[in-house]
Amino acid sequence: MAITTLPTDEVAGTSPGAPRVHGSGRAGDRLVTVLLAVLAIGIGLAVLLPVIWMFFTAFKPEADVVTYPPTLWPRQLTLEHFVDVWHRIPFARLYVNTIVFAGSVTLISLLFDSMAAYALARIPFKGRGVVFVLILLLLMLPFQVTLIPLYDMLNGLGLTNTLPGLIVPRMTNAFGIFFLTQFFLSLPKDLEEAARVDGASEWRTYWSVIMPLARPALLTLGLFHFQYNWNDLLWPLVMSSSVETSTLPAGLALFMGQHVVEYGLLMAGSLLALVPVVLFFLLIQRSFVAGIATTGLK
């Protein structure tokens, strides 16, 4: 009895003349992946170019900084800018002032923003929609509009040229309230209702149930607050008339004169000022992504 074997193409359900695209399809997918990877690396390097330039400029001698045509790689490495920046201005004092200012504003604002957001998202009260619209209007209002009235008010209270004067107006933020309100609205109400059935008060529900669930959003908002206040130049420059009560960005602005800009000192000071923000982001990067994804702010 003869056994007839079918051709491989017929077993696979294809005609002998049909083109085979499986291998070429995989090759095309690999090519697209490589191209996307190269594109992503190119975009990443383009975004990081100012930071890379700042890093290398901080280690260049002053003659290399102002040379033409400019070069990315230093011809000679030096640490003189890092030494000089500590002696030309009270760098350590400015660093401490900036940590106190940005850290205090971040912690206090997270508390007040979360309390206001919890009330807007979870407590029904008359006029809640109006309050939320007013907060959105404040979010759209430029900070420069309120700068002079705010300065006059703080000057009348004797808070100018002091760290409390820098901190108090930043203790809450319209963006923070809106951000956390959106997050609280996305949380299920089952745990809250269970806590109320067990006799928990509104404060206990907020502190023991909502706040632990809001950890990703709080860390994300904390990074926004810390970065914004750490890098802020205008507000400390207006509120502080002496270097001793100023912050690091205002202190580094002293190296930018009308005719001469000391780029080496500026880059060295900026590189040192960048360290806390980068460390903060590296510590919370996973929660940062989760916080952005769950608030809908994409």
Backbone as a ProteinNet text record, in pm:
[ID]
protein_1_A
[PRIMARY]
MAITTLPTDEVAGTSPGAPRVHGSGRAGDRLVTVLLAVLAIGIGLAVLLPVIWMFFTAFKPEADVVTYPPTLWPRQLTLEHFVDVWHRIPFARLYVNTIVFAGSVTLISLLFDSMAAYALARIPFKGRGVVFVLILLLLMLPFQVTLIPLYDMLNGLGLTNTLPGLIVPRMTNAFGIFFLTQFFLSLPKDLEEAARVDGASEWRTYWSVIMPLARPALLTLGLFHFQYNWNDLLWPLVMSSSVETSTLPAGLALFMGQHVVEYGLLMAGSLLALVPVVLFFLLIQRSFVAGIATTGLK
[TERTIARY]
86.7	0	88.8	68.6	153.2	97.8	188.2	151	192.1	93.4	121	140.5	250.1	278	249	186.5	155.3	275.9	289.7	398.2	380.1	490.2	488.4	395.3	392	306.4	160.8	123.3	-15.7	-55.2	37.9	8.6	-15.7	65.1	49.3	-72.8	-137.6	-258.1	-230.9	-111.8	-78.2	-41.7	-57.4	-21.1	128.8	184.5	329.8	383.9	306.6	358.2	336	269.2	239.7	366.5	385.1	505.4	503	619.3	632	677.8	595.1	619.7	657.4	661.9	687.2	825.7	926.6	1062.3	1081.5	1028.9	1042.6	964.8	851.4	774.9	853	921.4	1002.2	1117.8	1179.2	1289.5	1240	1120	1064.4	1034.4	982.2	955.8	1084.7	1190.4	1318.7	1374.5	1358.3	1406.5	1332.4	1199.4	1120.4	1162.3	1186.9	1230	1363.7	1457.8	1589.6	1577.1	1495.6	1478.5	1415	1314.4	1251.4	1349.4	1433.4	1533.1	1633.8	1680	1774.6	1710	1583.6	1511.7	1495.8	1460.7	1444	1575.6	1685.9	1816.6	1853.7	1826.3	1856.1	1776.7	1647.1	1564.7	1612.5	1646	1695	1823.1	1916.5	2041.9	2016.7	1921.7	1889	1830.5	1745.3	1686.6	1792.4	1885.3	1987.7	2108.5	2113.7	2230.1	2261	2162.2	2196.3	2256.8	2205.9	2260.4	2402.1	2424.6	2559.5	2655.7	2610	2694.6	2724.7	2625.9	2647.7	2749.8	2739.1	2829.7	2974.2	2999.7	3137.5	3188.4	3100	3142	3184.6	3122.4	3158.1	3302.3	3358.2	3495.2	3595.5	3550.8	3641.7	3707.6	3832.2	3889.9	3814.5	3823.7	3749.5	3787.1	3914.2	3957	3887.9	3864.5	3795	3646.2	3589.9	3445.7	3410	3495.6	3464	3535.5	3600.7	3672.2	3576.1	3623.7	3543	3626.6	3569.2	3435.6	3426.9	3308.5	3295.2	3313.9	3361.8	3382.2	3309.8	3256.2	3186.5	3284.8	3389.6	3484.9	3586.5	3612.2	3713.1	3853.7	3936.4	4076.5	4154.5	4108.4	4175.3	4069.5	4075.6	3979.8	4027.1	3933.8	3965.8	3847.9	3877.6	3774.5	3767.1	3833.4	3841.3	3704	3612.9	3480.2	3402.7	3415.4	3345.6	3402.3	3531.8	3592.3	3551.8	3555.7	3526.7	3381.4	3288.4	3147.1	3114.3	3188.4	3166.6	3219.7	3315.5	3375.9	3319.5	3275.2	3223.4	3087.6	3007.1	2876.5	2863.3	2776.5	2754.5	2676.3	2744	2676.8	2609.2	2676.8	2617.6	2490.7	2493.5	2374.3	2259.8	2290.8	2187.9	2131	2216.7	2172.1	2074.3	2109.7	2021.9	1890.7	1898.1	1775.8	1683.8	1742.1	1662.1	1598.4	1674.2	1617.9	1502.6	1520.7	1414.4	1293	1315.5	1205.1	1129.4	1200.3	1134	1076.2	1149.2	1099.6	977.5	979.5	865.6	741.7	759.7	646.4	587.6	673.6	625.7	543.1	593	522.6	391.7	397	276.5	171.6	216.9	123.3	58.2	132.1	72.2	-39.8	-20.6	-124.9	-248.1	-230.3	-344.3	-412.4	-332.8	-391	-475.1	-424.8	-499.3	-626.8	-623.7	-744.3	-851	-809.8	-905.4	-957.4	-868.3	-909.9	-1004.7	-981.7	-1071.3	-1211.4	-1216.3	-1346.7	-1420.3	-1347.5	-1412	-1453.6	-1378.3	-1405.9	-1501	-1505.3	-1576.1	-1684.8	-1683	-1780.7	-1879.8	-2004.8	-2103.2	-2143.2	-2125.6	-2166.9	-2214.2	-2294.5	-2353.7	-2244.8	-2242.8	-2144.6	-2013.7	-2011	-1885.5	-1839.6	-1932.2	-1896	-1839.4	-1896	-1846.3	-1704	-1677.7	-1543.1	-1443.1	-1483.5	-1393.3	-1365.1	-1465.6	-1445.2	-1352.6	-1368	-1278	-1133.6	-1115.3	-979.7	-922.1	-1002.5	-956	-920.7	-997.7	-966.5	-833.4	-808.7	-680.2	-565.9	-593.3	-492.2	-454	-549.5	-522.8	-464.6	-467	-420.3	-268.3	-199.5	-53.2	-6.6	103	155.9	197	243.2	290.9	178.6	52.2	-60.4	-73.8	-49.4	-66.2	64	172.8	304	311.8	272	284.2	186.3	57.1	-31.6	15.2	66.3	114.9	236	325.1	442.4	401.4	306.5	260	198.3	120.8	58.2	162.4	259.9	362.7	454.8	477.5	559.1	489.5	356.7	282.4	284.5	299.7	308.3	450.7	545.7	684.7	748.1	701	752.1	845	872	966	1107.7	1191	1329.9	1342	1243.9	1247	1204.8	1248.1	1206.6	1057.1	995.6	849.2	773.9	826.4	762.1	767.4	872.8	880	786	768.5	696.6	545.7	498.6	355.4	269.1	302.3	214.2	212.4	306.6	312.6	256.9	187.2	143.6	30.4	-30.3	-129.7	-122.3	-175.6	-155.8	-278.3	-326.5	-446.1	-422.8	-304.1	-275.4	-274.8	-220	-217	-356.9	-445.1	-583.2	-652.3	-635.9	-697.2	-639.6	-510.1	-442.4	-493.8	-498.1	-542.1	-692.5	-768.7	-912.9	-939.8	-868	-884.1	-845.6	-744.3	-703	-806.2	-854.4	-952	-1081.5	-1120.3	-1241.2	-1227.4	-1103.7	-1082.6	-1078.8	-1075.5	-1069.1	-1208.8	-1218	-1349	-1394.1	-1525.2	-1580.6	-1607.2	-1578.1	-1611.2	-1538.4	-1408	-1330.5	-1378.2	-1412.1	-1464.6	-1594.2	-1682.7	-1811.5	-1793	-1699.4	-1671.9	-1617.4	-1531.3	-1476.1	-1585.2	-1678.3	-1786.8	-1880.9	-1903.6	-1986.4	-1921.9	-1788.1	-1716	-1706.7	-1762.6	-1765.5	-1651.2	-1576.9	-1465.2	-1517.7	-1450.5	-1487.5	-1436.7	-1478	-1434.5	-1282.7	-1226	-1081.3	-1010	-1062.1	-1000	-1008.6	-1119	-1132.3	-1031.6	-1018.3	-922.5	-779.4	-742.4	-603	-563.2	-653.6	-618.3	-657.9	-752.6	-798.3	-752.4	-782.3	-755.1	-606.5	-542	-402.4	-309.3	-322	-236.6	-261.4	-386.1	-415.2	-360.7	-344.3	-300.9	-149.4	-75.6	70.2	133.9	98.7	160.3	132.4	8.2	-25.8	43.3	55	121.4	269.6	335.6	476.9	497.3	406.7	416.5	398.2	296.4	273.3	386.6	440.4	553.9	673.2	697.7	807	781.2	657.6	624.6	648.3	597.8	614.1	761.3	833.5	974.1	1055.9	1035.3	1111.3	1078.5	950.3	910.4	969.4	959	1009.2	1160.9	1223	1368.3	1428.8	1364.5	1417.9	1363	1272.3	1208	1308.7	1308.7	1398.4	1324	1209	1140.7	1094.6	1024.5	968.2	1076.2	1182	1287.4	1361.1	1374	1443.9	1365.6	1233.5	1149.5	1141.7	1129.4	1105.6	1231.7	1349.4	1473.2	1562.7	1601.9	1691.5	1834.9	1863.4	1998.9	2028.2	2154.9	2194.6	2168	2177.2	2163.3	2024.2	1922.6	1785.7	1733.2	1821.1	1779.9	1796.5	1765.2	1777.4	1884.9	1910.5	2021.9	2005.4	1889.2	1878.3	1903.5	1854	1878.4	2025	2090.8	2233.5	2316.7	2282.6	2357	2335.4	2223.5	2198.3	2298.4	2369.1	2469.9	2588.2	2608.5	2719.7	2686	2562.7	2522.6	2517.8	2627.3	2633.7	2580.4	2585.9	2533.6	2624.6	2755.2	2850.8	2926.8	2935.7	3014.5	2927.7	2930.4	2862.4	2968.8	2978.4	3078	3018.7	3034.2	2967.3	3019.4	3148.1	3202.9	3143.7	3134.3	3075.2	2926	2858.2	2715.5	2690.4	2771.5	2752.1	2787.4	2891	2926.9	2818.2	2769.9	2661.9	2533.9	2501.9	2380.1	2390.1	2509.8	2528.3	2507.9	2559.3	2537.5	2391.6	2325.3	2183.9	2094.4	2142.3	2061.5	2053.3	2150.1	2161.9	2037.3	1983	1866.6	1744.1	1719.1	1601.4	1615.5	1734.6	1757.7	1743.1	1799	1786.9	1641.1	1565.4	1423.6	1348.7	1376.4	1307.2	1344.4	1472.5	1515	1449.8	1424.6	1363.4	1216.3	1147.6	1002.6	959.5	1051	1016.2	902.3	897.6	788.2	654.7	653.2	529.8	493.1	593.9	567.1	485.9	526.5	454.6	313.9	300.3	168.4	79.1	135	55.1	3.4	86	42.3	-66	-48.4	-142.5	-279.6	-284.6	-411.6	-485.9	-423.6	-493.7	-550.8	-512.3	-563.7	-493.5	-383.3	-309.9	-201.5	-237.5	-141.6	-114.2
-120.4	0	123.4	207	325.7	439.2	507.3	621.9	747.9	834.4	959.5	1071.3	1138.2	1250.4	1381.2	1470	1600.4	1692.7	1783.7	1882.7	1969	2021.7	2103.8	2222.6	2280.1	2397.1	2360.8	2238.7	2199.4	2166.4	2106.7	2079.1	2210	2309.2	2438.1	2513.1	2464.9	2530.6	2642.1	2640.6	2745	2681.3	2751.9	2702.5	2710.4	2627	2628.1	2762.1	2837	2964	3081.7	3059.2	3171.5	3219.2	3349.6	3401.2	3373	3349.3	3325.3	3455.8	3506.2	3639.4	3634.7	3511.5	3505.9	3559.1	3511.5	3555.8	3703.4	3750.3	3892.7	3979.5	3925.2	4001.7	4021.4	3914.8	3927.8	4024.3	4016	4107.7	4252.2	4272	4407.3	4458.6	4371.3	4412	4450	4370.2	4401.1	4533.4	4559	4684.4	4804.1	4790.4	4898.4	4920.7	4812.2	4823.7	4895.8	4859.1	4924	5072.2	5104.1	5244.6	5326.2	5267.7	5337.5	5356.6	5256.7	5268.7	5378.9	5382.7	5487.4	5625.3	5634.4	5761.9	5805.4	5710.4	5743.4	5788.8	5720.7	5761	5900.3	5926.7	6059.5	6169.6	6146.3	6245.6	6264.1	6151.8	6161.7	6241.9	6219.7	6296.2	6443.7	6472.8	6612.1	6682.4	6610.6	6669.5	6689.4	6594.1	6599.3	6684.9	6734.1	6810.5	6930.6	7012.5	7123.5	7076.3	6964.6	6912.2	6860.4	6791.5	6741.9	6858.8	6962	7080.1	7147.6	7158.6	7217.9	7137.1	7003.6	6916.7	6938.9	6937.1	6952.4	7095.2	7195.6	7333.7	7360.8	7291.6	7310.9	7269.3	7181.6	7133.5	7197.9	7296.4	7363.5	7484.3	7514.2	7643.5	7757.9	7876.1	7989.7	8019	7995.5	8020.9	7926	7801.8	7706.4	7736.1	7795.5	7823	7926.6	8030.1	8141	8128	8014.4	7999	7986.7	8024.3	8013	7946.8	7848.1	7789	7706	7701.1	7628.4	7478.4	7414	7269.2	7206.1	7085.6	7014.2	6954.4	6890.4	6824	6925.1	6926.7	7019.7	6978.1	7076.8	7046.6	7012.5	7067.5	7043.4	7042.7	6947	6936.7	7017.7	7087.8	7166.1	7166.5	7182.3	7190.4	7330.5	7426.8	7560.1	7626.5	7598.7	7661.5	7610.5	7482.6	7427.7	7485.2	7515.4	7576.3	7723.1	7794.2	7937.7	7967.4	7881.3	7909.7	7904.1	7829.8	7823.2	7946.4	8017.3	8133.8	8266.2	8269.2	8394	8430.9	8331.9	8353.4	8255.6	8286.2	8189.1	8068	7983	7874.2	7777.2	7743.2	7648.4	7705.3	7834.3	7897.7	7901.3	7934.5	7936.8	7796.6	7696.4	7558.5	7518.8	7552.8	7520.2	7596.4	7725.1	7804	7743.3	7697.7	7640	7509.1	7427.3	7301	7328.1	7424.6	7458.5	7514.6	7602.8	7664.1	7560.8	7488.9	7392.7	7275.5	7225.9	7112.7	7148.4	7264.5	7306.3	7330.2	7399.4	7425	7293.3	7197.9	7069.7	6995.8	6983.5	6907.9	6975.5	7107.3	7178.7	7181.3	7202.7	7209.6	7074.1	6966.1	6834	6810.8	6857.4	6841.4	6923.7	7051.5	7139.6	7105.7	7075.5	7039.5	6912.8	6814	6687.9	6707.4	6792.1	6817.9	6885.6	6987.4	7056.4	6963.2	6881.9	6789.5	6682.4	6635.3	6535.7	6594	6718.2	6782.4	6798.2	6836.3	6855.2	6723.9	6618.8	6491.7	6402.1	6414	6314.8	6371.5	6499.5	6556.8	6641.9	6602.8	6684.6	6807.3	6924.1	7046.4	7146.3	7238.5	7336.7	7429.5	7447.2	7534.8	7466.3	7334	7263.3	7287.4	7286.8	7312.1	7451.3	7550.7	7688.3	7698.4	7633.1	7634.7	7571.3	7462	7394.7	7482.4	7552.4	7643.1	7757.7	7810.8	7917.2	7868.8	7745.9	7690.4	7678.6	7637.9	7630.9	7769.5	7870.6	8007.5	8053.1	8018.1	8051	7978.8	7859.1	7783.2	7852.3	7921.8	7991.2	8130.1	8181.5	8317.3	8319.8	8403	8408.7	8457.2	8400.9	8437.3	8584.4	8639.2	8777.4	8877.1	8836.8	8926.9	8955.9	8855.9	8871.2	8905.3	8920.8	8938.6	9067.1	9179.2	9307.5	9316.3	9283.7	9285.7	9191.9	9076.5	8982	9036.8	9102.3	9162.2	9273.4	9358.7	9466.1	9410.6	9304.5	9245.1	9186.5	9113.3	9054.1	9160.1	9266.6	9375.9	9443.7	9457.2	9514.2	9425.6	9295.2	9201.8	9182.5	9246.9	9234.8	9101.6	9036.4	8904.5	8908.4	9026.9	9032.6	9007.5	8955.5	8924.1	8818.8	8728.4	8618.9	8489	8378.2	8248.8	8223.3	8257.8	8242.2	8321.3	8438.1	8515.7	8446.7	8366.8	8289.2	8169.6	8110	7983.2	8002.5	8100	8112.9	8125.5	8209.6	8219.9	8094.2	8004	7883	7760.5	7780.1	7666.9	7587.2	7639.2	7562.6	7606.6	7522.5	7545.7	7497.7	7579.2	7542.7	7418.1	7406.2	7287.2	7162.4	7173	7058.2	7013.1	7108.2	7072.7	7004.2	7059.5	6998.5	6859.1	6845.8	6717.3	6609.1	6639.1	6539.1	6515.5	6616.4	6596	6493	6503.8	6406.5	6265.8	6256.4	6124.2	6067.6	6150.4	6101.9	6057.9	6125.3	6085.6	5948.2	5907.6	5777.2	5662.4	5691.5	5585.7	5527.9	5397.3	5337.8	5380.4	5388.5	5434.5	5321.3	5199.2	5086.1	5093.9	5125.5	5130.3	5243.5	5356.5	5467.6	5428.5	5368.7	5329.8	5225.7	5132.6	5034.8	5101.8	5203.3	5274.4	5351	5411.2	5484.9	5388.8	5271.4	5171.2	5129.4	5121.8	5086	5200.5	5316.5	5428.9	5527.5	5520.4	5613.1	5752.9	5852.4	5991	6031.4	6151.5	6199	6215.2	6269.8	6286.9	6152.6	6054	5921.7	5854.4	5872.7	5816.8	5879.7	6011.3	6082	6037.5	6031.2	6007.7	5859.4	5769.9	5627.9	5546.9	5597.3	5521.8	5587.3	5716.4	5785.1	5812.8	5864.7	5905.2	5788.8	5670.4	5558.7	5518.8	5527.1	5494.4	5600.5	5721.7	5832.6	5849	5752.5	5765.4	5795.4	5725.1	5760.3	5903.3	5948.4	6085.4	6187.3	6159.9	6252.3	6265.8	6154.3	6159.9	6233.1	6211	6280.6	6430.6	6468.9	6610.9	6670	6591.9	6639.1	6670.4	6588	6616.1	6745.3	6765.5	6889.1	7010.9	7005.5	7118.7	7143.8	7036.8	7052.6	7108.3	7056.2	7103.1	7248.8	7283.8	7420.4	7521.4	7491.9	7586.2	7583.8	7470.9	7463.5	7549.9	7550.6	7624.1	7765.7	7804.6	7935.5	8047.7	8144.1	8258.9	8386.7	8409.4	8538.1	8564.7	8468.8	8491.5	8516	8434.2	8466.6	8596	8626.1	8749.3	8872.2	8866.6	8978.4	8988.5	8874.9	8874.5	8890.1	8864	8866.5	8978	9066.1	9175.4	9149.3	9038.1	9002.7	8859.7	8830.3	8697.3	8594.1	8635.6	8541.9	8480.5	8550.3	8497.1	8455.6	8450.8	8417.6	8268.3	8225.7	8085.4	8070.7	7946.8	7918.2	7980	7971.2	8035.2	8186.1	8253.1	8397	8425.5	8339.1	8357.8	8336.3	8236.8	8212.1	8323.3	8394	8504.7	8618.3	8620.5	8723.8	8711	8592.9	8573.2	8620.4	8668.8	8720.9	8872.7	8937.5	9082.2	9142.2	9274.8	9342.6	9320.5	9312.9	9299	9167.2	9105.1	8982.5	8875	8756.1	8639.2	8534.6	8494.9	8395.6	8256.2	8206	8081.9	7962.5	7958.5	7845.1	7832.6	7944	7941.9	7909.7	7965.2	7936.1	7787.7	7727.8	7586.6	7498.1	7532	7452.6	7460.8	7582.9	7597.5	7530.5	7539.3	7475.1	7323.7	7271.1	7126	7076	7150.5	7113.1	7128.9	7230.3	7251.9	7146.3	7080.7	6979.6	6848.1	6824	6693.3	6655.7	6741.2	6699.4	6665.4	6740.5	6713.1	6578.9	6549.7	6421.7	6306	6320.4	6214.3	6192.2	6301.1	6291.1	6213.4	6245.9	6176.7	6028.7	5996.8	5857.2	5775.5	5839.1	5767.5	5736.4	5823.8	5807.1	5781.2	5740.8	5732.5	5634.1	5521.8	5426.8	5485.8	5548.8	5612.4	5731.4	5797.9	5911.4	5867.5	5759	5707.8	5663.5	5595.2	5549.4	5668.2	5772.4	5889.3	5963.4	5975.1	6040.1	5957.1	5825.3	5739.1	5736.7	5745.5	5732.1	5863.7	5976.5	6104.6	6150.5	6084.1	6122	6239.5	6289.6	6403.2	6351.5	6308	6251.1	6349.4
0	0	0	-99.2	-110	-24.7	38	122	49.9	26.7	-44.7	57.3	46.9	137.1	66.7	136.9	80	90.5	-3.4	7.1	132.9	178	300.9	287.9	168.4	148.7	159.2	111.6	119.6	261.9	339.1	479.7	555.1	524	592	543.6	439.6	391.3	294.9	232.4	137.2	5.3	-100.5	-232.6	-251.3	-339.2	-357.3	-403.1	-476	-525.4	-433.1	-319.1	-229.3	-159.9	-144.2	-79.1	70.3	124.6	268.6	335.4	425.5	482	628.4	685.3	829.7	863.7	791.3	821.7	794.9	681.5	649.1	746.8	798	896.8	1025.4	1069.1	1191.2	1168.9	1052.6	1021.9	1018.9	961.8	960.5	1099.8	1187.2	1325.6	1397.2	1374.6	1438	1387.7	1258.4	1201.6	1261.9	1273	1334.3	1479.2	1553.9	1693.6	1703.8	1615.7	1617.1	1583.7	1481.8	1443.6	1556.3	1622	1733.9	1849.1	1874.9	1981.5	1949.5	1824	1783.4	1794	1750.5	1760.5	1905.1	1993.6	2135.2	2197	2161.9	2214.4	2164.5	2035.7	1981.2	2049.8	2072.7	2141.6	2286.3	2351.3	2488.6	2498.8	2405.4	2406.5	2377.6	2287.1	2257.2	2379.1	2454.5	2575.8	2683.6	2694.3	2798.6	2760.1	2636.6	2592.3	2682.1	2722.5	2814.2	2946.3	2999.5	3124.9	3104.1	2992.1	2961.2	2942.7	2872.6	2852.2	2986.1	3073.2	3205.4	3285	3278.4	3354.2	3311.5	3181.1	3134.6	3153.2	3138.8	3156.7	3300.2	3396.1	3536.1	3564.3	3481.6	3502.7	3407.9	3329.1	3235.7	3302.1	3268.9	3309.1	3240.4	3296.9	3242.8	3098.3	3061.7	2924.2	2826.8	2869.3	2782.1	2772.8	2877.4	2878.1	2772.4	2757.5	2666.6	2533.1	2508.2	2382.8	2264.3	2146.3	2025.4	1916.3	1850.2	1867.4	1995.4	2054.6	2181.7	2161.4	2264.6	2261.4	2379.4	2355.5	2462.3	2560.7	2510.4	2598.5	2649.8	2778.8	2832.6	2793	2755.7	2724.1	2850.3	2961	3089.3	3199	3288	3397.8	3516.7	3581	3698.6	3795.3	3922.8	4026.7	4087.4	4023.1	4082.5	4094.1	4001.1	4008.3	4129.5	4162.5	4278.3	4408.7	4409.9	4528.9	4539.4	4426.4	4428.3	4463.4	4418.4	4442.1	4591.1	4669.8	4814.2	4885	4822.6	4887.8	4836.7	4712.9	4656.3	4714	4743.9	4807.7	4924.8	5022.7	5132.5	5082.6	5005.9	4934.2	5029.8	5139.5	5235	5296.8	5332.6	5390.1	5289.1	5164.7	5061.2	5037.8	5043.9	5025	5135.5	5260.1	5373.1	5362.1	5327.1	5310.4	5204.1	5093.6	4986.7	5029.6	5104.3	5154.6	5250.2	5340.3	5436.3	5363.1	5268.1	5194.1	5110.9	5025	4936.8	5014.9	5115.2	5193.8	5276.4	5342.4	5424.7	5339.4	5227.6	5138.4	5087.9	5053.9	5002.1	5105.8	5227.9	5331.6	5372.7	5396.4	5440.4	5329.4	5206.6	5095.5	5069.2	5085.6	5068.3	5168.9	5293.1	5394.5	5360.2	5333.2	5306.7	5173.8	5072.4	4942.4	4953.2	5026.4	5040.3	5121.1	5222.2	5301.1	5215.6	5138.7	5051.9	4942.3	4885.6	4779.8	4833.7	4955.3	5014.1	5034.1	5080.9	5099.6	4966.9	4861.2	4731.6	4667.1	4691.5	4623.9	4701	4835.3	4914.2	5005.6	5035.4	5129	5049.9	5041.1	4969.4	5052.7	4998.5	5067	4961.6	5004.6	4914.1	4859.8	4730.9	4666.9	4634.1	4640.2	4613.1	4469.5	4376.3	4236.8	4215.6	4287.3	4274.5	4326.9	4440.9	4497.6	4401.6	4339.4	4246.3	4124.7	4074.6	3961.4	4000.4	4120.5	4167.4	4175.6	4219	4225.3	4085.1	3988.7	3850.3	3796.6	3835.3	3793.1	3853	3979.5	4040.9	3971.2	3922.2	3849.9	3719.7	3659.4	3533.2	3554.3	3676.9	3703.4	3711.7	3634.2	3641.7	3779.4	3825.5	3957.2	3963.3	3850.8	3849.6	3880.7	3856.8	3882.5	4031.8	4114	4259.3	4330.4	4257	4321.4	4403.2	4344.8	4415.3	4532.6	4517.4	4635.4	4746.2	4709.6	4809.1	4881.7	4809.7	4873.1	4969.4	4929.1	5017.2	5145.3	5132.8	5250.6	5345.1	5291.1	5375.6	5434.3	5361	5413.2	5530.1	5522	5633.9	5757.3	5737.5	5850.1	5899.8	5835.4	5877	5841	5735.2	5696.8	5576.9	5523.4	5412.1	5463.6	5375.3	5407.8	5518.2	5525.5	5622.7	5553.7	5608.1	5553.7	5571.5	5687.9	5696.4	5590.5	5553.6	5448.8	5314.3	5290.6	5168.3	5170.9	5289.5	5300.9	5306.9	5386	5415.3	5289.3	5189.6	5071.7	4985.5	5005.4	4923.9	4997.3	5108.4	5189.2	5126.3	5024.7	4948.5	4803.8	4715.1	4573.5	4496.9	4403.9	4327.8	4243.4	4186.6	4107.2	4194.6	4315.2	4405.6	4445.3	4471	4506.3	4389.7	4270	4151.7	4125.7	4136.7	4111.2	4205.5	4336.2	4433.3	4426.7	4389.7	4372.3	4264	4154.2	4046.9	4093	4175.8	4224.7	4321.9	4413.9	4512.2	4444.8	4337.7	4265.4	4199.9	4172.1	4108.6	4209.2	4338.9	4439.7	4464.8	4484.7	4517.6	4657.1	4675.2	4802.2	4901.4	4863.3	4950.6	5084	5079.1	5203.3	5294.1	5234	5313.8	5383.4	5308	5366	5475.4	5455.8	5560.4	5685.6	5667.1	5782.4	5857	5783.5	5849.7	5922.3	5864.2	5932.4	6063.9	6065.5	6187.7	6287.3	6252.3	6344.5	6329.8	6221.7	6202.7	6170.9	6226.9	6199.5	6061.1	6018.7	5887.4	5882.5	5991.3	5996.6	5995.6	6070.5	6074.1	5937.5	5867.7	5733.5	5637.9	5647.6	5561.8	5591.1	5717.4	5754.6	5744.6	5782.5	5790.9	5668.4	5588.7	5472	5342.2	5325.5	5199.1	5180.4	5284.2	5268.8	5234.2	5296.5	5251.4	5105.7	5061.1	4921.3	4825.1	4875.2	4790	4785.7	4835.1	4841.4	4704.7	4595.8	4466	4423.5	4440.2	4400.3	4489.4	4619.4	4710.5	4677.2	4647.4	4611.4	4479.3	4384.4	4256.4	4275.2	4348.5	4374	4457.1	4550.9	4629	4541.4	4439.8	4347.5	4270.8	4224.5	4154.3	4243.5	4366.2	4458.3	4489.2	4520.6	4558.8	4443.2	4323.2	4207.9	4175.2	4180.1	4146.3	4244.2	4373.6	4472.9	4482.8	4456.8	4458.7	4347.9	4231.7	4116.7	4105.1	4192.2	4179.6	4201.9	4113	4123.8	4158.5	4095	4108.4	4251.2	4312.6	4444.9	4551.4	4562.6	4660.3	4628.2	4499.1	4461.4	4504.4	4499.4	4540.5	4692.7	4759.8	4903.7	4987.2	4932.1	5010.6	4959.6	5051.8	5015.2	5058.2	5122.4	5164.7	5123.8	5104	5060.7	5169.7	5296.7	5408.6	5416.5	5369.7	5376.1	5238.9	5141.4	5006.4	4981.8	4861.1	4823.7	4716.1	4679.2	4589.1	4450.4	4384.7	4252.2	4257.3	4362.4	4374.1	4400.3	4476.8	4501.8	4376.7	4296.6	4173.1	4071.2	4081.6	3989.1	4008.1	4121.1	4145.2	4050.7	3993.6	3900.9	3760.2	3739.8	3609.3	3616.7	3577.1	3578.4	3450.1	3442.3	3323.6	3203.5	3227.9	3118.5	3122	3237.2	3251.6	3315.7	3258.7	3315	3345.8	3470	3511.1	3493	3372.4	3335.7	3414.5	3441.7	3515.4	3654.2	3726.7	3859.8	3854	3753.2	3737.5	3712.2	3626.1	3594.5	3713	3787.1	3904.9	4011.3	4037.9	4135.9	4091.4	3962.2	3910.5	3917.8	3893.8	3901.7	4044.2	4141.8	4282.2	4321.4	4265.9	4297.9	4235.6	4131.8	4062.7	4140	4228	4294	4375	4465	4544.8	4461.6	4355.2	4272	4201	4150.6	4082.5	4180.8	4300.9	4401.4	4440.1	4457	4491	4383.2	4257	4148.3	4143.4	4161.9	4158.1	4269.8	4383.2	4494.6	4469.8	4396.3	4384.2	4240.5	4152.1	4010.6	3983.2	4055.8	4032.8	4076.5	4191.6	4238.3	4150.8	4092.5	4003.8	3883	3819.6	3702.2	3742.2	3855.1	3900.5	3934.2	3995.1	4029.7	3908.2	3804	3681.4	3612.7	3612.3	3541	3607.5	3739.9	3810.2	3826	3797.3	3807.8	3674.4	3566.4	3435.6	3373.3	3436.9	3381.8	3289.7	3170.7	3076.3	2965.3
[MASK]
++++++++++++++++++++++++++++++++++++++++++++++++++++++++++++++++++++++++++++++++++++++++++++++++++++++++++++++++++++++++++++++++++++++++++++++++++++++++++++++++++++++++++++++++++++++++++++++++++++++++++++++++++++++++++++++++++++++++++++++++++++++++++++++++++++++++++++++++++++++++++++++++++++++++++

